[in-house]
Each structure stands twice: as C-alpha cells, then as structure tokens.
Amino acid sequence: ALMLLVVFGLKAAILPLYFWLPRAYAAAPAPVAALFAIMTKVGIYAILRVYSLIFGEQAGGLVALEQPWVWWLALATLAAAGVGVMAARDLRLLVAYLVLISVGTLLAGVGMRSVEATSALLYYLIHTTLITGGLFLLAEMIGLQRGKPGTRIVKGRPLVQGNALAITFFIGAIAVVGMPPLSGALGKAMVLVAAEGTQRVWLWPLLLLASLASLIALSRAGSTLFWRSHRGSPSGSPLSRYQWFGMLWLLSAAPLLVAFAGPVSSYTQATGEQLANPQLLIETLLPDAGETP
C-alpha cells in the first residue's frame, strides 16, 4: 500500500517527490505542458480510486492506511508550492507552481476521506486541469510576442496584441487564484467547507495563504509584462486565430463550470458516493464474485 502511494505520489508530484515538475513543465512546449497538467491529475485519481476500492472498509488492518500520509503531505505541498509561486521569475515556471498548489488542494480532499470532500475535489479537478492548461498556452503566446525576453518576468517592449493578452491574463489569473465569480472560487469553497474539525485549523490558513501568494505573484507578473514596458514600437507579430481558439477554449471552462455548477456538482456527488461504497462497483463488474461455485 505504501509502495503504491510512492508511485502515485511521484506521478501526482506530491512533496517531497515534486521537484521534477516545475522545471520540466516550464521547459516543455506549451501544448505538451498543457497535456502534462492533465497527466499529473492521473496520479491523484489513481490514489483516490485505488485506496477507496482496494484499501477500503473491506481491507481490514490496511483500511485508510494512506489517509494520514496523504493529508500531511498535501498540506506540505501547499506550503512549498506557495513559496515557489512567490519565487518564480518566469511565467511558465509560475504556472507550473500553480499546478503544484492545485495538487496540494486536491490531495487534501483525498486526505479528508469523505463523500463531500471527494465531490469537492472532483469539481475542482475539472476546473484546475483546464485552467492551468490554458495558462500554459497563454504563457507561450505572451512569450512569442515579447521576443527575446520570452516568458521571463522582466520589462520588455509593448506587445502588438497587448490589450487582448492582458485581459485574457486577468481572467485566467482570477480563475486560477479562486476569486469570484469564476469556478475557482466555487471549487476552493467546496473543498474548504468539506473540512471538518481540526482539519479546518490546518487547511483553511494554508489554502488561503497559498491563494494569496498566487494572487501576489500573478499581479506582479501581469504588471511587469503589460504595464511596465519599455518605450518603443510594439514587438512581435499577431498570433494566429488557432492559438487564440485553443487557449480561450480551455479558459472558457471557468464561467461554464459556474453556469453548470448544479449538474456538475450532482455528478461529482454521485461519483463520491460510489467511491465511498466500492461494493457497488465490485458487484457491477463481478456479479458472481460472491457466489459459491
């Protein structure tokens, strides 16, 4: 059970196994990094599925073996990722650390081990996967227009499509930080509400401080990239509509998840209830498992 936790934790980039992720995601091309943001969540889903199905109530002495490990490592991941966000001096590296904050948030939901927490983390998982993928694409677009400075958070010449990119960056920042009225606020609120007892004492301040660190870092990056530019003619050539379409399609998840929050949360609630009762899945897949031949 613990060996599987190490394997899935490495895939999910949980502390102390996350050090490969920031530089790897920052160095990868934007479409690859966007796909990596999806693949990271596979490790989280594997932890959720395996430990609810194999190491659930029927596991005897191994029941909930992972819970204390996942819970405390999730909180440590949140704290470390918040520091990383503040220290990032490259936009793609900043987005990579935002992925780590989402990993810590999701694993905290896994560590709470309740139907409400599972429902909340599944809703937030959809949100953060699509939004961080869109931010990787947006960072690449900004870097292409800036020319030599690239995605480094330093002064540069004005951008040809600076206004459009700035507005899009503002929307993406609100979404990923978790500010109303977009889905990030709803997802984080659901995770916070799902915490019970002493869990609130640890999760609330860490998650809110990590969100504050994200807000400060993104505000600093946005002001440097779009407002504190050198004098001169705009740099870069206009971006293609295909680049805009892919990025906007991912970022559009933020308002859509709010508009359809009712049906989406109902689906995640039903999924959480099923994960809490793995016998239903066992009987569906193996209807004769309990019969004597």
BADRENVEX-588733 format. One record per residue: x negated, y, z of N, C-alpha, C in turn; residue in one letter; residue number from 1. Coordinates in steps of 0.02 Angstrom, whole numbers, plus 32768, in hexadecimal, padded with zeros to 4 digits. Layout:
// BADRENVEX-588733
SITE|X|Y|Z|X|Y|Z|X|Y|Z|A|NUM
...
END
This chain:
// BADRENVEX-588733
SITE|7FD7|7FC4|8000|8000|8000|8000|7FD5|803F|8000|A|1
SITE|7FA1|8040|8029|7F76|807B|802C|7F4B|8081|7FED|L|2
SITE|7F37|8048|7FD0|7F11|804A|7F92|7F3B|8069|7F5A|M|3
SITE|7F7A|8056|7F56|7FA7|8073|7F24|7FAF|80BE|7F30|L|4
SITE|7FB0|80D2|7F6F|7FB6|8119|7F7E|7F79|8140|7F65|L|5
SITE|7F3E|8122|7F6B|7F02|8142|7F50|7F06|8149|7F05|V|6
SITE|7F1C|8114|7EE3|7F21|8114|7E9A|7F53|8149|7E83|V|7
SITE|7F8E|8148|7E9F|7FC1|8178|7E8B|7FAF|81BF|7EA2|F|8
SITE|7F8E|81C4|7EDB|7F79|8206|7EF3|7F45|8225|7EC6|G|9
SITE|7F19|81FC|7EAA|7EE8|8216|7E7A|7F0B|822F|7E3B|L|10
SITE|7F3D|820B|7E25|7F63|8221|7DEA|7F8B|8260|7DF8|K|11
SITE|7FA7|8264|7E34|7FD0|829E|7E46|7FA6|82DA|7E5B|A|12
SITE|7F64|82D0|7E65|7F36|8306|7E79|7F46|8320|7EBF|A|13
SITE|7F4B|82F2|7EEE|7F56|8304|7F33|7F12|830C|7F56|I|14
SITE|7F0E|833A|7F86|7ED0|8343|7FAC|7EBF|8302|7FD1|L|15
SITE|7E82|82EA|7FD1|7E44|8308|7FB7|7E32|82EF|7F71|P|16
SITE|7E63|82D8|7F4B|7E56|82BA|7F0A|7E68|82E8|7ED0|L|17
SITE|7E6F|8329|7EDE|7E87|8356|7EAA|7E4F|837D|7E87|Y|18
SITE|7E11|8374|7E9A|7DDC|83A1|7E82|7DCF|839A|7E37|F|19
SITE|7DE6|8364|7E1A|7DDE|835C|7DD1|7E0E|8387|7DAA|W|20
SITE|7E47|839A|7DC8|7E7D|83B8|7DA1|7E71|8400|7D8B|L|21
SITE|7E5F|842F|7DB7|7E5D|8475|7DA0|7E31|8482|7D64|P|22
SITE|7DF3|846B|7D67|7DC4|8478|7D2F|7DD8|8451|7CF1|R|23
SITE|7DF2|8414|7CFA|7E06|83EC|7CC0|7E40|840D|7C9C|A|24
SITE|7E72|8424|7CC1|7EAC|8444|7CA2|7E9A|8487|7C83|Y|25
SITE|7E6D|84AC|7CA4|7E59|84ED|7C8A|7E31|84E7|7C4A|A|26
SITE|7E0B|84B0|7C43|7DE1|84A7|7C07|7E06|8488|7BCD|A|27
SITE|7E3E|8467|7BDA|7E62|8444|7BA5|7E88|8476|7B79|A|28
SITE|7E93|8465|7B39|7EBE|848F|7B0F|7F04|8495|7B2E|P|29
SITE|7F26|84CC|7B20|7F66|84DB|7B41|7F99|84A3|7B39|A|30
SITE|7FA4|8488|7AFC|7FD5|8451|7AF6|7FC3|8414|7B20|P|31
SITE|7F82|8405|7B23|7F6C|83CC|7B4B|7F76|83DA|7B95|V|32
SITE|7F66|8416|7BAB|7F70|8428|7BF2|7FBA|8425|7C04|A|33
SITE|7FE6|843B|7BD6|802E|8438|7BE2|8044|83F0|7BEB|A|34
SITE|802A|83C3|7BC2|803A|837C|7BC9|801D|835F|7C0A|L|35
SITE|7FE1|8375|7C1C|7FC2|835F|7C5B|7FEE|8374|7C96|F|36
SITE|800D|83AF|7C92|8039|83C5|7CC8|8072|8394|7CD2|A|37
SITE|8088|8376|7C9C|80BD|8343|7CA0|80A1|8303|7CBD|I|38
SITE|8066|82EF|7CA6|8049|82AF|7CBB|8037|82AF|7D05|M|39
SITE|8026|82E9|7D20|8017|82ED|7D68|8053|82D8|7D92|T|40
SITE|808F|82EA|7D7A|80CB|82D9|7D9E|80DA|828E|7D9C|K|41
SITE|80BC|826A|7D6E|80C5|8222|7D6B|80AB|8201|7DAB|V|42
SITE|8073|821A|7DC5|8058|81FF|7E04|8088|820A|7E3E|G|43
SITE|80A8|8245|7E3F|80D8|8253|7E74|8114|8226|7E6F|I|44
SITE|812E|821D|7E31|8167|81F1|7E28|8155|81A9|7E3A|Y|45
SITE|8118|8194|7E2B|8103|8150|7E3C|8103|8146|7E88|A|46
SITE|80EA|8177|7EAD|80ED|8173|7EF6|8134|816E|7F0E|I|47
SITE|815F|8198|7EF2|81A5|8199|7F07|81C7|8157|7EF8|L|48
SITE|81BD|813C|7EBD|81DF|80FE|7EA8|81C2|80C1|7ECB|R|49
SITE|8181|80BA|7ECC|8162|807D|7EE7|816F|8077|7F32|V|50
SITE|8167|80AE|7F57|816D|80A9|7F9F|81B5|80A7|7FB7|Y|51
SITE|81E5|80BA|7F8D|822B|80B2|7F9F|8244|806D|7F8C|S|52
SITE|8228|804F|7F57|823F|800E|7F3F|821A|7FD4|7F60|L|53
SITE|81D8|7FD7|7F60|81B0|7F9F|7F79|81A3|7FA4|7FC5|I|54
SITE|8199|7FE1|7FDD|818A|7FEA|8024|81C3|800E|8047|F|55
SITE|8200|7FFB|8035|823B|8018|8054|824E|7FF4|8094|G|56
SITE|828F|7FF5|80A5|82A6|7FD8|80E4|8299|7F8D|80E8|E|57
SITE|8294|7F6C|80AE|828B|7F23|80AD|8242|7F0F|80B3|Q|58
SITE|8215|7F3F|80BB|81CD|7F30|80BB|81B1|7F1D|80FF|A|59
SITE|81DB|7F1B|8132|81C4|7F07|8174|8194|7F39|8192|G|60
SITE|8158|7F21|81A5|8127|7F4C|81C5|8109|7F80|8197|G|61
SITE|8113|7F78|8155|80F7|7FA8|8125|8128|7FE0|8113|L|62
SITE|8162|7FE1|8132|8194|8013|8120|817A|8059|812F|V|63
SITE|8182|8086|80FF|816E|80CC|8106|8125|80D4|811B|A|64
SITE|80FB|80A5|8105|80B4|80A9|8117|8093|80E8|80FC|L|65
SITE|80AB|80FE|80C2|808B|8138|80A2|80A2|817B|80BE|E|66
SITE|80DA|817C|80E2|80FB|81BB|80F5|80CD|81EC|811A|Q|67
SITE|80AB|81D7|8150|8080|8209|8172|8046|821F|8146|P|68
SITE|8029|81F2|811E|7FF2|8205|80F3|8008|8237|80BE|W|69
SITE|803F|8229|809E|8057|8255|8069|806A|8299|8085|V|70
SITE|808A|829A|80BE|80A2|82D9|80DC|8067|8307|80EC|W|71
SITE|8036|82EF|8111|7FFF|831A|8125|7FD1|832C|80EB|W|72
SITE|7FC7|82FE|80BD|7F9E|830E|8082|7FC2|8340|8055|L|73
SITE|8004|833D|8052|8029|836E|802B|8020|83B4|8048|A|74
SITE|8024|83BA|8089|801A|83FB|80A9|7FD3|8415|809E|L|75
SITE|7FA2|83E8|80A2|7F5D|83FC|8096|7F53|8411|804D|A|76
SITE|7F75|83EF|801F|7F71|8402|7FD8|7F8E|8447|7FCD|T|77
SITE|7FC5|8456|7FEE|7FE4|8499|7FE9|7FB3|84CE|8000|L|78
SITE|7F93|84C3|8039|7F65|84F5|8054|7F29|84FE|8026|A|79
SITE|7F0B|84C8|800F|7ED0|84CD|7FE4|7EE1|84ED|7FA1|A|80
SITE|7F1B|84DC|7F85|7F30|84F9|7F45|7F3D|8544|7F4C|A|81
SITE|7F59|8559|7F85|7F63|85A0|7F90|7F22|85C7|7F90|G|82
SITE|7EEF|85AA|7FAF|7EAD|85CA|7FAE|7E91|85CB|7F67|V|83
SITE|7E9A|8595|7F42|7E82|8592|7EFD|7EA3|85C4|7ED0|G|84
SITE|7EE3|85CF|7ED9|7F07|8601|7EB1|7EE9|8646|7EBC|V|85
SITE|7EDC|8657|7EFA|7EC0|8699|7F09|7E7A|86A1|7EED|M|86
SITE|7E54|866B|7EE9|7E0E|866E|7ED3|7E07|866B|7E87|A|87
SITE|7E3B|8657|7E63|7E36|864C|7E1B|7E29|868E|7DF6|A|88
SITE|7DF9|868D|7DC8|7DE9|86C8|7DA0|7DF4|86BA|7D55|R|89
SITE|7E17|8685|7D46|7E29|8674|7D02|7E73|8661|7D02|D|90
SITE|7E98|8678|7CD0|7EE0|866E|7CCF|7EF2|8625|7CCB|L|91
SITE|7ECF|85FF|7CA3|7EDE|85B7|7C9E|7ECD|8593|7CDF|R|92
SITE|7E97|85A7|7CFF|7E86|858A|7D40|7EBA|859B|7D74|L|93
SITE|7ED4|85D8|7D71|7F09|85ED|7D9E|7F47|85C2|7D96|L|94
SITE|7F5B|85B5|7D57|7F95|858A|7D4B|7F88|8543|7D64|V|95
SITE|7F4A|852B|7D5D|7F39|84E8|7D75|7F43|84E4|7DC1|A|96
SITE|7F30|8518|7DE5|7F3B|8517|7E2E|7F85|851E|7E3E|Y|97
SITE|7FAB|853F|7E14|7FF3|8541|7E1D|8011|84FB|7E17|L|98
SITE|7FF5|84D3|7DEA|800A|848D|7DE5|7FFD|8469|7E27|V|99
SITE|7FC4|8476|7E46|7FB4|8456|7E86|7FE4|846C|7EBE|L|100
SITE|7FFA|84AB|7EBC|802C|84C0|7EED|806C|849A|7EE4|I|101
SITE|8080|848F|7EA6|80BC|8468|7E99|80B3|841F|7EAF|S|102
SITE|8077|8404|7EA7|8069|83C0|7EBE|8072|83BB|7F0A|V|103
SITE|8056|83EB|7F2E|805F|83EB|7F77|80A8|83F1|7F8B|G|104
SITE|80CD|841B|7F68|8114|8424|7F78|813B|83E3|7F6B|T|105
SITE|812E|83C4|7F33|8152|8386|7F22|8140|834D|7F52|L|106
SITE|8101|8347|7F63|80ED|8311|7F90|8106|831D|7FD7|L|107
SITE|810F|835C|7FE9|812F|836A|802A|8176|834F|802B|A|108
SITE|8199|8356|7FF2|81DB|8339|7FEC|81DA|82ED|7FF2|G|109
SITE|81A7|82CE|7FD3|81A0|8285|7FDA|8193|8273|8023|V|110
SITE|8168|8299|8044|8157|828A|8089|8191|8293|80BA|G|111
SITE|81C2|82BC|80A8|81FC|82C4|80D5|8229|8287|80D5|M|112
SITE|8228|8261|809D|8249|8220|8099|8293|8224|80AD|R|113
SITE|82B8|824D|808B|8300|8251|8095|8321|825C|8051|S|114
SITE|8362|824D|804E|8387|8255|800F|8387|829E|7FF9|V|115
SITE|8390|82CC|8029|8392|8313|8018|834E|832B|7FFE|E|116
SITE|8319|8314|801D|82D6|8327|8007|82C7|830B|7FC2|A|117
SITE|82DB|82CD|7FB5|82D0|82AF|7F73|82F6|82D4|7F3D|T|118
SITE|8335|82E6|7F4C|835C|830C|7F1C|833C|8350|7F0E|S|119
SITE|8323|8371|7F42|8303|83B2|7F39|82C3|83AD|7F11|A|120
SITE|829A|837B|7F20|825A|8376|7EFC|8264|8363|7EB3|L|121
SITE|8298|833C|7EA3|82A5|832B|7E5E|82BC|8369|7E36|L|122
SITE|82E5|8393|7E55|82FA|83D1|7E34|82BD|83FE|7E29|Y|123
SITE|8294|8404|7E5D|8258|842E|7E57|8226|8411|7E26|Y|124
SITE|8223|83CF|7E21|81F5|83AE|7DF2|8205|83C2|7DAA|L|125
SITE|8245|83C1|7D98|8259|83D6|7D55|8243|841E|7D48|I|126
SITE|8251|8449|7D78|8240|8490|7D71|81F5|849A|7D68|H|127
SITE|81CD|8480|7D96|8186|8491|7D96|8161|8471|7D5B|T|128
SITE|8178|8436|7D45|8158|8416|7D0B|815E|8441|7CCD|T|129
SITE|819B|8458|7CC0|81A7|847F|7C83|8188|84C5|7C88|L|130
SITE|818C|84E4|7CC2|8174|8529|7CC9|8128|852B|7CC6|I|131
SITE|8106|84FF|7CE8|80BD|84FF|7CE5|80A4|84ED|7C9F|T|132
SITE|80C7|84C0|7C7D|80B6|84B2|7C38|80BC|84F0|7C0C|G|133
SITE|80F2|8516|7C16|80FA|8554|7BF0|80C5|8588|7C01|G|134
SITE|80AF|858A|7C40|807C|85BA|7C54|8038|85A9|7C36|L|135
SITE|8029|8569|7C2E|7FEB|8556|7C0C|7FEC|856E|7BC3|F|136
SITE|8025|8566|7BA2|802B|857F|7B5D|8025|85CB|7B5B|L|137
SITE|8045|85ED|7B8B|8042|8636|7B8D|7FFB|864E|7B99|L|138
SITE|7FD6|862D|7BC6|7F91|8640|7BD3|7F66|863A|7B94|A|139
SITE|7F72|8605|7B6E|7F4D|85FC|7B30|7F5D|8634|7AFE|E|140
SITE|7F9C|8648|7AFA|7FB1|867E|7ACD|7F91|86C0|7AE1|M|141
SITE|7F8F|86CE|7B22|7F6F|870B|7B3A|7F24|870A|7B2A|I|142
SITE|7F04|86D1|7B35|7EBD|86CB|7B26|7EAD|86D5|7ADD|G|143
SITE|7ED8|86BC|7AB1|7ECD|86C4|7A69|7ED0|870E|7A55|L|144
SITE|7EFD|8734|7A72|7F03|877A|7A60|7ECD|87A5|7A80|Q|145
SITE|7EB0|878F|7AB7|7E7D|87B7|7AD9|7E39|87B0|7AB8|R|146
SITE|7E2F|877C|7A92|7DEF|8774|7A70|7DB8|875C|7A9E|G|147
SITE|7D81|8781|7AA2|7D46|876B|7AC7|7D54|8760|7B12|K|148
SITE|7D79|878C|7B35|7D86|877F|7B7C|7DAE|873F|7B88|P|149
SITE|7DD5|872A|7B56|7DFC|86ED|7B5D|7E2E|86F0|7B97|G|150
SITE|7E30|86BB|7BBD|7E5F|86B8|7BF5|7E3F|86CE|7C37|T|151
SITE|7E02|86E8|7C36|7DE4|8701|7C73|7E0A|873F|7C8A|R|152
SITE|7E14|8744|7CCB|7E3B|877C|7CE7|7E0C|87B8|7CF0|I|153
SITE|7DFD|87D7|7CB8|7DD3|8813|7CB5|7DF3|8844|7C84|V|154
SITE|7DDB|8882|7C86|7DF5|88B4|7C59|7DE4|88A2|7C10|K|155
SITE|7E11|88B6|7BE4|7E06|88AB|7B9C|7E2C|88E0|7B75|G|156
SITE|7E28|88DC|7B34|7E4C|890B|7B0A|7E97|88FD|7B0C|R|157
SITE|7EC1|892F|7AFB|7F09|8923|7AF9|7F1A|88EB|7AC7|P|158
SITE|7F51|88C9|7AD3|7F66|8891|7AAA|7F97|88A8|7A75|L|159
SITE|7F96|8887|7A3C|7FC4|8898|7A05|800C|888E|7A1B|V|160
SITE|801A|8857|7A3C|805D|8848|7A54|805F|884B|7AA0|Q|161
SITE|803D|887D|7ABB|8036|8883|7B03|8077|8888|7B29|G|162
SITE|80A7|88AF|7B10|80E6|88B7|7B33|810D|8876|7B38|N|163
SITE|8111|8853|7B00|8136|8814|7AFF|8114|87E0|7B2C|A|164
SITE|80D2|87DD|7B29|80AE|87AD|7B54|80B4|87C0|7B9E|L|165
SITE|80B3|8801|7BAD|80B9|8816|7BF2|80FE|8805|7C0F|A|166
SITE|8132|880F|7BE8|8176|87FE|7BFF|817C|87B3|7C0B|I|167
SITE|8161|878D|7BDC|8164|8744|7BE3|813C|872D|7C1F|T|168
SITE|8102|874B|7C2A|80D8|873A|7C64|80FD|874A|7CA5|F|169
SITE|8120|8782|7CA6|8146|8796|7CE1|817D|8763|7CF1|F|170
SITE|81A0|874C|7CBD|81D5|871B|7CC7|81B7|86D9|7CE0|I|171
SITE|8181|86C3|7CC0|8161|8685|7CD6|8146|8689|7D1D|G|172
SITE|812C|86C4|7D30|8112|86CC|7D73|814A|86C8|7DA7|A|173
SITE|8182|86E8|7D99|81BB|86E5|7DC7|81D2|869D|7DCF|I|174
SITE|81D4|8679|7D96|81EC|8634|7D98|81BE|8607|7DC1|A|175
SITE|817D|860C|7DB6|814F|85DD|7DD6|8144|85EE|7E20|V|176
SITE|8148|862E|7E31|8140|8642|7E78|817C|862B|7EA1|V|177
SITE|81B8|862D|7E82|81F4|861A|7EA6|821C|8655|7EBF|G|178
SITE|8223|8688|7E94|8249|86C3|7EA6|828D|86C1|7E82|M|179
SITE|82C2|86DB|7EA3|8303|86DE|7E82|8300|870B|7E45|P|180
SITE|832A|8701|7E12|8362|86D1|7E11|8353|8692|7DEB|P|181
SITE|8314|8680|7DE1|8303|8646|7DB7|82FE|8606|7DE1|L|182
SITE|82F4|85CF|7DBF|82FB|858D|7DDE|82C6|857E|7E13|S|183
SITE|828D|859F|7E10|8259|8593|7E41|8271|85A3|7E88|G|184
SITE|8297|85D9|7E8F|82B1|85EC|7ED0|82E2|85B7|7EEA|A|185
SITE|830D|859F|7EBE|833D|856C|7ED2|831B|852B|7EE5|L|186
SITE|82EA|8517|7EBD|82C7|84D8|7ECB|82A1|84DB|7F0D|G|187
SITE|827D|8511|7F1A|8258|8516|7F59|8287|851D|7F94|K|188
SITE|82BF|853F|7F8B|82EF|8544|7FC1|830B|8500|7FD3|A|189
SITE|8319|84D7|7FA1|8332|8494|7FAE|82FF|846A|7FD4|M|190
SITE|82BF|8470|7FC2|828B|844B|7FE6|8286|8463|802E|V|191
SITE|8288|84A4|8039|8283|84C0|807D|82BE|84AB|80A8|L|192
SITE|82FA|84AD|808B|8336|849A|80B1|8334|8450|80C3|V|193
SITE|8316|8427|8099|8313|83DF|80A6|82E6|83CD|80E1|A|194
SITE|82B9|83FB|80F4|828C|83ED|812D|82B4|83EC|816E|A|195
SITE|82A2|83BF|819A|82C6|83B8|81D9|8295|83BB|8214|E|196
SITE|82AD|83D6|824C|8287|83D5|828A|8242|83F5|8283|G|197
SITE|820F|83D1|8299|81CB|83EB|8298|81B0|83F2|8251|T|198
SITE|81D0|83D1|8221|81BA|83D9|81DB|81BF|8422|81C6|Q|199
SITE|81F2|8444|81DD|81FB|848A|81CB|81C1|84B4|81E6|R|200
SITE|81A9|84A4|8221|8173|84CB|823F|8135|84CB|8213|V|201
SITE|8128|8493|81F1|80ED|848E|81C6|80FB|84A4|817F|W|202
SITE|8134|848E|8163|8140|8499|811C|8151|84E1|810C|L|203
SITE|817C|84FF|8134|8193|8543|8123|8159|8575|811E|W|204
SITE|812F|857C|8151|80F9|85AE|8149|80C7|859D|8112|P|205
SITE|80B6|855D|810A|8085|854B|80D6|80A0|8557|8090|L|206
SITE|80DE|8543|8084|80FB|854C|8041|8106|8596|8032|L|207
SITE|811D|85BC|8063|8128|8603|8058|80E6|8629|804F|L|208
SITE|80B3|8616|8075|8071|8636|806C|8053|8624|8028|L|209
SITE|805B|85E6|8013|8042|85D2|7FD0|8067|85F9|7F9A|A|210
SITE|80A8|8604|7FA3|80CE|862B|7F72|80B7|8674|7F73|S|211
SITE|80A9|868E|7FAE|808F|86D3|7FB2|804B|86D9|7F90|L|212
SITE|8020|86A8|7F9B|7FDF|86A8|7F79|7FE7|86A6|7F2E|A|213
SITE|8017|867E|7F16|8024|867B|7ECE|803C|86BE|7EB4|S|214
SITE|8068|86DF|7ED9|8082|8720|7EC4|804A|8753|7EC0|L|215
SITE|801E|8755|7EF2|7FE6|8784|7EF2|7FB7|8777|7EB8|I|216
SITE|7FA6|8737|7EAD|7F77|8726|7E78|7F94|8736|7E33|A|217
SITE|7FD3|8726|7E28|7FF2|8734|7DE7|7FFB|877F|7DDC|L|218
SITE|800B|87A4|7E11|8010|87ED|7E0B|7FCD|880C|7DF9|S|219
SITE|7F99|87F4|7E19|7F55|880C|7E09|7F42|87FB|7DC2|R|220
SITE|7F52|87BE|7DAD|7F41|87AA|7D68|7F68|87D2|7D35|A|221
SITE|7FA9|87DB|7D41|7FD2|8801|7D12|7FBD|8849|7D0C|G|222
SITE|7FAE|8869|7D44|7F99|88AF|7D41|7F57|88B7|7D1D|S|223
SITE|7F2A|8888|7D26|7EE8|888B|7D04|7EEF|887E|7CBA|T|224
SITE|7F16|884D|7CA7|7F1B|8839|7C61|7F42|886B|7C37|L|225
SITE|7F76|8889|7C54|7FA3|88B1|7C2B|7FA0|88FC|7C39|F|226
SITE|7F8C|8911|7C75|7F8D|8958|7C86|7F48|8977|7C88|W|227
SITE|7F18|8953|7CA2|7ED4|896F|7CAC|7EA9|895F|7C6F|R|228
SITE|7EBF|8973|7C35|7E9A|8964|7BF8|7E6E|899F|7BE4|S|229
SITE|7E39|898F|7BBE|7E0D|89C3|7BA5|7E30|89EB|7B6E|H|230
SITE|7E17|8A26|7B61|7E31|8A4C|7B2A|7E19|8A2E|7AE8|R|231
SITE|7E41|8A3A|7AB4|7E2F|8A1F|7A73|7E6B|8A02|7A50|G|232
SITE|7E60|89EC|7A13|7E96|89CF|79EC|7EA7|898A|7A07|S|233
SITE|7EE6|8974|7A00|7EF9|8932|7A18|7ED0|88FB|79F7|P|234
SITE|7EC2|88C7|7A1E|7E99|8890|7A04|7EC6|8854|79F4|S|235
SITE|7EAD|8829|79C8|7ED0|87EB|79B8|7F03|87F5|7980|G|236
SITE|7F18|87BD|7965|7F4B|87BC|7930|7F8C|87A2|794D|S|237
SITE|7FC5|87B3|792E|8005|879B|7948|8008|874F|794C|P|238
SITE|8029|8737|7980|8030|86EF|7989|8068|86D4|795E|L|239
SITE|8063|8695|794C|8096|8677|7920|80D6|866A|7947|S|240
SITE|810C|8667|7922|814D|865A|7943|8150|8614|7960|R|241
SITE|8129|85E5|7946|8128|85A2|7962|810A|85A2|79A8|Y|242
SITE|80D6|85CB|79B2|80B9|85D1|79F5|80EB|85EF|7A26|Q|243
SITE|810D|8623|7A10|8140|8642|7A3A|8179|8611|7A4A|W|244
SITE|818E|85EB|7A18|81C6|85BD|7A22|81B5|8588|7A56|F|245
SITE|817B|8569|7A50|8169|8535|7A80|8164|854F|7AC7|G|246
SITE|8145|8589|7ACF|813D|85A5|7B12|8180|85BB|7B30|M|247
SITE|81A8|85DE|7B08|81E9|85F6|7B21|8219|85BD|7B2E|L|248
SITE|8213|8588|7B07|823F|854E|7B12|8233|8530|7B57|W|249
SITE|81F4|852D|7B6C|81E4|8512|7BAE|81F9|8542|7BE6|L|250
SITE|81EB|8582|7BDD|81FC|85B3|7C11|8248|85BD|7C17|L|251
SITE|826D|85AD|7BE2|82B6|85B4|7BE6|82D5|8584|7C18|S|252
SITE|82AE|8552|7C2F|82C8|8524|7C61|82DB|8548|7CA1|A|253
SITE|82B8|857F|7CB1|82C5|85A2|7CF0|830D|85BC|7CF5|A|254
SITE|8325|85E3|7CC4|836B|85F8|7CC9|839D|85BF|7CBC|P|255
SITE|838B|858F|7C92|83B9|8558|7C82|83C4|852C|7CBF|L|256
SITE|8390|8520|7CE7|8398|84F7|7D23|83C2|8519|7D57|L|257
SITE|83C4|855B|7D56|83F1|8580|7D82|8439|857C|7D68|V|258
SITE|8441|8585|7D27|8484|8583|7D09|84A4|853F|7D12|A|259
SITE|847C|850A|7D0E|8496|84C6|7D14|847F|84A6|7D55|F|260
SITE|8478|84CE|7D89|8460|84B3|7DC8|848F|8480|7DE6|A|261
SITE|84D1|8489|7DDC|8502|845B|7DF8|84F9|8414|7DDD|G|262
SITE|84FF|840B|7D9B|84F7|83C6|7D81|84B1|83AA|7D8B|P|263
SITE|847D|83D4|7D86|8439|83BA|7D8F|842F|83A3|7DD7|V|264
SITE|8445|83CB|7E08|843D|83B7|7E4E|8468|837B|7E5F|S|265
SITE|84A2|8374|7E3F|84CB|8338|7E4A|84A6|82FA|7E32|S|266
SITE|8485|8301|7DF9|845F|82C8|7DDE|8424|82B7|7E0B|Y|267
SITE|8400|82EA|7E22|83C7|82DC|7E4E|83DE|82C0|7E92|T|268
SITE|8419|82D5|7EA9|8434|82BA|7EE7|8444|8270|7EDF|Q|269
SITE|8463|825F|7EA7|8473|8219|7E9A|8433|81EF|7E94|A|270
SITE|8400|820C|7E75|83C0|81E9|7E70|83A1|81DE|7EB4|T|271
SITE|83A4|8211|7EDF|8389|820A|7F22|83AD|81D5|7F4A|G|272
SITE|83EF|81D1|7F43|8415|819D|7F66|8403|8158|7F4D|E|273
SITE|83F7|8152|7F0C|83E3|8111|7EF1|839E|80FC|7F0A|Q|274
SITE|8370|812C|7F0D|832D|811D|7F26|832E|810A|7F6F|L|275
SITE|835D|8126|7F95|8363|8115|7FDB|8381|80D0|7FE6|A|276
SITE|83A2|80B5|7FB3|83C1|8073|7FB8|83A8|8048|7F7F|N|277
SITE|836A|8030|7F82|834D|800B|7F4A|8370|7FC9|7F3B|P|278
SITE|8398|7FB0|7F6A|83BA|7F71|7F5F|83E9|7F75|7F22|Q|279
SITE|8405|7FB0|7F16|8430|7FB9|7EDC|840A|7FAD|7E9C|L|280
SITE|83CD|7FC8|7E98|83A4|7FBE|7E5C|838F|7F75|7E55|L|281
SITE|837E|7F55|7E8D|836A|7F0F|7E8B|83A3|7EE3|7E72|I|282
SITE|83DF|7EEF|7E8B|8419|7EC7|7E76|842C|7ED4|7E2E|E|283
SITE|841F|7F11|7E16|842E|7F21|7DD0|83FE|7EFF|7DA1|T|284
SITE|83BE|7F01|7DB1|838B|7EE4|7D86|8384|7E99|7D8E|L|285
SITE|838F|7E81|7DCB|8389|7E39|7DDA|83C8|7E21|7DFC|L|286
SITE|83FE|7E19|7DD6|843F|7E08|7DF5|843F|7DC5|7E19|P|287
SITE|8412|7D98|7E06|8411|7D55|7E25|83DA|7D4E|7E59|D|288
SITE|83BC|7D87|7E6D|8382|7D84|7E9A|8393|7D66|7EDE|A|289
SITE|83D1|7D72|7EF4|83E3|7D5A|7F37|8404|7D17|7F37|G|290
SITE|840D|7CF7|7EFE|8430|7CB7|7EFB|83FF|7C7D|7F02|E|291
SITE|8417|7C47|7F1F|83EE|7C0B|7F26|83F8|7BDE|7EE9|T|292
SITE|83C5|7BC8|7EC5|83CD|7B9F|7E8A|83E7|7B59|7E9C|P|293
END
